[in-house]
Amino acid sequence: MSGFRGESTKTPVGWAGRLASPLRLLAVCAALYGASACGTKPSGDIRPLAKGAMEKLVVAEKPPPAGGIKAVDAAGKPAALADFKGRWCW
């Protein structure tokens, strides 16, 4: 296609134009994958997974309280999980 005086009216594509189509395809695939995953509901029961290397998996009926977990913070001071109760941790 020619414009005035035989000049081309096509826009140069460049690297950004060549990258746009695969990125669009990737975005569509990601959206479809996400939409399909939203339709599934986890069963919540992991007992059937206790096979092979996971045979020793023990699933508690009621989870034990986690307040007794203790560790050392970045400054080397002892810290317990209970110290952070009710606080936002980043």
WOFEN-V481961 format. One line per field, one symbol per residue. phi: phi as a letter, one per 20 degrees, with the letter a starting at -180 (. if undefined). burial: I if it has 24 or more other ideal C-beta (glycine too) atoms within 12 Angstrom, else O. A space follows every 50 residues. Layout:
phi=???
burial=???
This chain:
phi=.ddfmmffdfefemffffefffffffffffffffffffeedffnedgfef cmfegefddffcfffefefcbdefenefcdfffdgndedd
burial=OOOOOOOOOOOOOOOOOOOOOOOOOOOOOOOOOOOOOOOOOOOOOOOOOO OOOOOOOOOOOOOOOOOOOOOOOOOOOOOOOOOOOOOOOO
